[in-house]
Amino acid sequence: MSITLAFIAALFASLTSILAKIGIEDVNSNLATAIRTVIVLIMAFVIVLITGQLDTIPEISHKAFLFIILSGLATGLSWLFFFRALAMGDVSKVVPIDKSSVVLTILFSILVLEEQALPHIMAGGALIAVGTFVLIGKNEEKKRFSGSQFYIVHAILGAVFAALTTILAKIGMEGVDSNVATFLRTIVILLFAWAIVLFKGTFREMKLISNKGYLFLILSGMATGLSWLCYYAAIAIGKVSVVAPIDKFSVVITMILGFVILKEKAAKQTIIGGLIITIGTVLLVF
């Protein structure tokens, strides 16, 4: 069941990207994230309300609350370091480091959660990492060299916090309904996202967003919400070392939807990278 939920999460994660590509290209990324998080929070709250789990929140232990909050903060810090690294350094170096979070997640799940380091899990994770690097390839769009390699530290920290997000969520969700945990975690992310928007003053751009832009922000937020709900339900009942890499299969699904819906061209390295990730995912499933 956890594998099925992980694949559904990957599907909705890919729909998030496609919907964003179609309708919200001119919207500031931090502002778009903040608005989408509002939609995710509303969805999570409605599901918790419908399932009658709202009354269980006061019963959550202090330890579970702590790790859920830490998971939300880890997500916010991951975004912060990633975008800081992009501002300082080369895109072609920053993005591959960020994508390495899937490997870190597997390692953390073995070291922290004491999950078994099974050969097919290690091989699948390695193939997904290799496929991701092939997909990224050599980026022709380079930022000007700033004379410092410090941005690499920011990129590595972004990947570390992305991996910690899943591990902390897994610990915090022990004995807690996954929908309730997602709802509480989203509150933390919402506060973090809007703090960045308010600090940078990008909230003023809200009046410049078109009706079409708002429509696709809402649809994208709904897809994100469904993806998060399925993903955290999957890690609540399954192994992080298996669920997290399968979630990364959204890269391949996004690529296929890009070919079909957006009529993007299928580059050779894109197809090869997608096939490697698919093989890695199949290894994890079986």
PAVEX-695706 format. One line per field, with one value per residue (C-alpha): residue number from 0; residue in one letter; z negated, x negated, y. Coordinates in nm, 4 decimals. Layout:
PAVEX-695706
pos (NUM,...)
code (a,...)
w (Z,...)
u (X,...)
v (Y,...)
***
This chain:
PAVEX-695706
pos (0,1,2,3,4,5,6,7,8,9,10,11,12,13,14,15,16,17,18,19,20,21,22,23,24,25,26,27,28,29,30,31,32,33,34,35,36,37,38,39,40,41,42,43,44,45,46,47,48,49,50,51,52,53,54,55,56,57,58,59,60,61,62,63,64,65,66,67,68,69,70,71,72,73,74,75,76,77,78,79,80,81,82,83,84,85,86,87,88,89,90,91,92,93,94,95,96,97,98,99,100,101,102,103,104,105,106,107,108,109,110,111,112,113,114,115,116,117,118,119,120,121,122,123,124,125,126,127,128,129,130,131,132,133,134,135,136,137,138,139,140,141,142,143,144,145,146,147,148,149,150,151,152,153,154,155,156,157,158,159,160,161,162,163,164,165,166,167,168,169,170,171,172,173,174,175,176,177,178,179,180,181,182,183,184,185,186,187,188,189,190,191,192,193,194,195,196,197,198,199,200,201,202,203,204,205,206,207,208,209,210,211,212,213,214,215,216,217,218,219,220,221,222,223,224,225,226,227,228,229,230,231,232,233,234,235,236,237,238,239,240,241,242,243,244,245,246,247,248,249,250,251,252,253,254,255,256,257,258,259,260,261,262,263,264,265,266,267,268,269,270,271,272,273,274,275,276,277,278,279,280,281,282,283,284,285)
code (m,s,i,t,l,a,f,i,a,a,l,f,a,s,l,t,s,i,l,a,k,i,g,i,e,d,v,n,s,n,l,a,t,a,i,r,t,v,i,v,l,i,m,a,f,v,i,v,l,i,t,g,q,l,d,t,i,p,e,i,s,h,k,a,f,l,f,i,i,l,s,g,l,a,t,g,l,s,w,l,f,f,f,r,a,l,a,m,g,d,v,s,k,v,v,p,i,d,k,s,s,v,v,l,t,i,l,f,s,i,l,v,l,e,e,q,a,l,p,h,i,m,a,g,g,a,l,i,a,v,g,t,f,v,l,i,g,k,n,e,e,k,k,r,f,s,g,s,q,f,y,i,v,h,a,i,l,g,a,v,f,a,a,l,t,t,i,l,a,k,i,g,m,e,g,v,d,s,n,v,a,t,f,l,r,t,i,v,i,l,l,f,a,w,a,i,v,l,f,k,g,t,f,r,e,m,k,l,i,s,n,k,g,y,l,f,l,i,l,s,g,m,a,t,g,l,s,w,l,c,y,y,a,a,i,a,i,g,k,v,s,v,v,a,p,i,d,k,f,s,v,v,i,t,m,i,l,g,f,v,i,l,k,e,k,a,a,k,q,t,i,i,g,g,l,i,i,t,i,g,t,v,l,l,v,f)
w (0.0000,-0.0811,0.2662,0.4308,0.2256,0.3153,0.6878,0.6491,0.4647,0.7531,1.0045,0.8208,0.7716,1.1485,1.2064,0.9738,1.2085,1.5259,1.3886,1.2723,1.6162,1.7955,1.5900,1.3434,1.5267,1.4438,1.0703,0.8173,0.7018,0.3282,0.3626,0.5660,0.2998,0.0208,0.2001,0.2869,-0.0762,-0.1790,0.0512,-0.0869,-0.4433,-0.3604,-0.1976,-0.4910,-0.7378,-0.5459,-0.5327,-0.9052,-0.9735,-0.7550,-0.9043,-1.2557,-1.3542,-1.4648,-1.8236,-1.8402,-1.8140,-2.1921,-2.2472,-2.0413,-2.2541,-2.3001,-2.1216,-1.8149,-1.8072,-1.8282,-1.5361,-1.3198,-1.3785,-1.3106,-0.9855,-0.8738,-0.9644,-0.7739,-0.4627,-0.4996,-0.5547,-0.2535,-0.0318,-0.1839,-0.1281,0.2198,0.3532,0.1807,0.3565,0.6925,0.6378,0.5609,0.7910,1.1050,1.1696,1.3294,1.0004,0.7519,0.8942,0.9028,0.5392,0.4409,0.6200,0.4199,0.1266,0.2340,0.1613,-0.1717,-0.2603,-0.2066,-0.4143,-0.6971,-0.6979,-0.7486,-1.0087,-1.2013,-1.1476,-1.1400,-0.8207,-0.6465,-0.3840,-0.1351,0.1909,0.4203,0.2207,0.2407,0.6117,0.6854,0.5003,0.6814,1.0230,0.9416,0.8449,1.1671,1.3783,1.2177,1.2994,1.6601,1.6837,1.5616,1.7984,1.8827,1.8287,2.0799,1.8695,1.6262,1.3628,1.3367,1.1119,0.7866,0.6897,0.4044,0.3748,0.0622,0.2573,0.2728,-0.1079,-0.0767,0.1873,-0.0306,-0.3335,-0.1173,-0.0225,-0.3842,-0.5143,-0.2319,-0.3434,-0.7114,-0.6322,-0.5541,-0.8426,-1.1020,-0.9630,-0.9917,-1.3577,-1.4375,-1.2777,-1.5020,-1.6672,-1.4864,-1.1988,-0.8797,-0.7747,-1.1120,-1.0929,-0.7400,-0.8575,-1.1493,-0.9374,-0.6691,-0.9288,-1.0040,-0.6324,-0.5727,-0.8455,-0.7066,-0.3434,-0.4245,-0.6520,-0.3495,-0.1240,-0.3799,-0.4493,-0.0777,-0.0067,0.2816,0.1356,0.3206,0.6486,0.5581,0.7264,1.0505,1.0754,1.3400,1.2849,1.4916,1.2717,0.9545,1.1090,1.1837,0.8459,0.6822,0.9066,0.8487,0.4727,0.4805,0.6663,0.4124,0.1257,0.2650,0.3282,-0.0291,-0.1819,0.0147,-0.0443,-0.4210,-0.4437,-0.2539,-0.4850,-0.7873,-0.6911,-0.4746,-0.4669,-0.4005,-0.2014,0.0474,0.0435,0.0824,0.4000,0.5573,0.4945,0.7050,0.9967,1.0401,1.2476,1.5111,1.4971,1.5371,1.8361,2.0025,1.9333,2.0722,2.3991,2.4180,2.2812,2.3334,2.6612,2.5400,2.7461,2.6248,2.5953,2.6003,2.2504,2.1136,2.2410,2.1132,1.7704,1.7480,1.8323,1.5661,1.3010,1.4089,1.3703,1.0277,0.9229,1.0451,0.8314,0.5252,0.5920,0.6223)
u (0.0000,-0.2853,-0.4332,-0.0963,-0.0616,-0.4195,-0.3424,-0.0202,-0.2224,-0.4697,-0.1848,-0.0379,-0.3860,-0.4372,-0.0954,-0.2057,-0.4961,-0.2863,-0.0111,-0.2736,-0.4388,-0.1094,0.0289,-0.2090,-0.5355,-0.5450,-0.4734,-0.7576,-0.8546,-0.8477,-0.5067,-0.3695,-0.4948,-0.3348,0.0025,-0.0083,-0.0823,0.2410,0.4332,0.2457,0.3296,0.7005,0.7046,0.5250,0.7629,1.0734,0.9472,0.8647,1.2113,1.3910,1.2004,1.2787,0.9122,0.9183,0.9983,0.6851,0.4471,0.4451,0.3555,0.0350,-0.2756,-0.5264,-0.7896,-0.5675,-0.4809,-0.8490,-0.9493,-0.6565,-0.7578,-1.1236,-1.0188,-0.8344,-1.1330,-1.3639,-1.1493,-1.1702,-1.5465,-1.5885,-1.4095,-1.6093,-1.9528,-1.8614,-1.7475,-2.0416,-2.2797,-2.1125,-2.1575,-2.5286,-2.6533,-2.6207,-2.2804,-2.4509,-2.6317,-2.3604,-2.0728,-2.2598,-2.3674,-2.0062,-1.8829,-2.1308,-1.8871,-1.7346,-2.0658,-2.0970,-1.7407,-1.8282,-2.1465,-1.9638,-1.6873,-1.9508,-2.1551,-1.8737,-1.5668,-1.7765,-1.6139,-1.7916,-2.0533,-1.9200,-2.1204,-1.8244,-1.7420,-2.1027,-2.1232,-1.7857,-1.8809,-2.2144,-2.0462,-1.7929,-2.0796,-2.2717,-1.9563,-1.8874,-2.2392,-2.1982,-1.8640,-2.0192,-2.3134,-2.5273,-2.3358,-2.4274,-2.2748,-2.5542,-2.5571,-2.8616,-3.1319,-3.1371,-3.4910,-3.3769,-3.2796,-3.0720,-2.7468,-2.8290,-2.7971,-2.4504,-2.3509,-2.4721,-2.2843,-1.9698,-1.9983,-2.0677,-1.7595,-1.5465,-1.6504,-1.5997,-1.2444,-1.1385,-1.3305,-1.1947,-0.8418,-0.8702,-0.9767,-0.7124,-0.4321,-0.4753,-0.1363,0.0041,0.2544,0.0651,0.3275,0.3051,-0.0753,-0.0633,0.1823,-0.0398,-0.3557,-0.1921,-0.1129,-0.4853,-0.5738,-0.3030,-0.4448,-0.7954,-0.6936,-0.4939,-0.7719,-1.0063,-0.7461,-0.6784,-1.0502,-1.1325,-0.8199,-0.7090,-0.3542,-0.2925,-0.3006,0.0226,0.2315,0.0373,0.1340,0.4012,0.7199,0.5645,0.2558,0.4651,0.6630,0.3499,0.1993,0.5076,0.4958,0.1213,0.1764,0.4428,0.2030,-0.0705,0.1698,0.2735,-0.0917,-0.1934,0.1025,0.0238,-0.3520,-0.3327,-0.0688,-0.3145,-0.6100,-0.3830,-0.3210,-0.6242,-1.0022,-1.1497,-1.4358,-1.1788,-0.9061,-1.1303,-1.3093,-0.9787,-0.8446,-1.1369,-0.9861,-0.7758,-1.0714,-0.9991,-0.6213,-0.6733,-0.8967,-0.6307,-0.3526,-0.5793,-0.6077,-0.2324,-0.0732,-0.3339,-0.4653,-0.8261,-1.0999,-1.2410,-1.6172,-1.8420,-1.9854,-1.6321,-1.5168,-1.8305,-1.8047,-1.4355,-1.5036,-1.7770,-1.5453,-1.2685,-1.5013,-1.6064,-1.2414,-1.1546,-1.4393,-1.2957,-0.9430,-1.0529)
v (0.0000,0.2394,0.1870,0.2633,0.5818,0.6808,0.6443,0.8474,1.1145,1.1193,1.1598,1.4593,1.6084,1.5957,1.7552,2.0363,2.1154,2.0920,2.3178,2.5663,2.5619,2.6281,2.9132,3.0778,3.1401,3.5123,3.4747,3.5101,3.1579,3.2438,3.4108,3.1191,2.8761,3.0823,3.0961,2.7250,2.6418,2.8181,2.5821,2.2805,2.3859,2.4253,2.0795,1.9181,2.0846,1.9711,1.6101,1.6119,1.7566,1.4980,1.2045,1.3266,1.3445,1.7088,1.6100,1.3937,1.6917,1.7641,1.3982,1.4188,1.3776,1.6597,1.4511,1.4010,1.7720,1.8613,1.6395,1.7535,2.1176,2.0324,1.8613,2.1747,2.3936,2.1562,2.2056,2.5840,2.5773,2.3488,2.6044,2.8916,2.7350,2.6063,2.9442,3.1171,2.8773,2.9486,3.3218,3.2826,3.0071,2.7973,2.6410,2.3387,2.2672,2.3621,2.1528,1.8181,1.8674,1.9405,1.6274,1.4184,1.4474,1.1143,0.9405,1.1237,1.0189,0.6528,0.6881,0.8699,0.6076,0.3378,0.5293,0.7019,0.4823,0.1621,0.0380,-0.2491,-0.1628,-0.4159,-0.4503,-0.3726,-0.0561,0.0684,-0.0177,0.1453,0.4630,0.4794,0.4389,0.7126,0.9453,0.8640,0.9073,1.2448,1.3662,1.2468,1.4298,1.7542,1.7210,2.0216,2.3415,2.6091,2.8834,2.9738,3.2401,3.4645,3.3214,3.5140,3.4211,3.2007,2.8359,2.9023,2.8551,2.4833,2.4727,2.6307,2.3722,2.0830,2.2206,2.2495,1.8806,1.7771,1.9604,1.8140,1.4655,1.5510,1.6654,1.3094,1.1503,1.3953,1.3545,0.9749,1.0010,1.2623,1.0608,0.7565,0.7128,1.0196,1.0106,1.0994,1.3579,1.5333,1.5337,1.6799,1.9484,2.0532,2.0415,2.2564,2.5248,2.5522,2.5655,2.8280,3.0540,3.0064,3.0732,3.3869,3.5165,3.5078,3.6753,3.9511,4.0020,4.0401,4.2476,4.0242,4.0105,4.3410,4.1451,3.9622,4.2311,4.1760,3.8078,3.7437,3.5418,3.2631,3.2776,3.2440,2.9560,2.7587,2.8474,2.6939,2.3846,2.3524,2.3877,2.1164,1.8846,1.9662,1.8966,1.5592,1.4726,1.5605,1.3755,1.0585,1.0871,1.1274,0.8551,0.6328,0.7004,0.6515,0.2880,0.2081,0.2305,0.5747,0.4192,0.2849,0.5532,0.8610,0.7408,0.6278,0.9784,1.1071,0.9112,1.2270,1.3534,1.0866,1.1392,1.5148,1.4478,1.2281,1.4795,1.7513,1.5565,1.4856,1.8047,2.0766,1.9276,1.9560,1.7910,1.4608,1.5144,1.2054,1.2630,1.3200,0.9801,0.8027,0.9693,0.8825,0.5173,0.4915,0.6416,0.4018,0.0999,0.2261,0.2658,-0.0851,-0.2249,-0.0497,-0.1782,-0.5418)
***
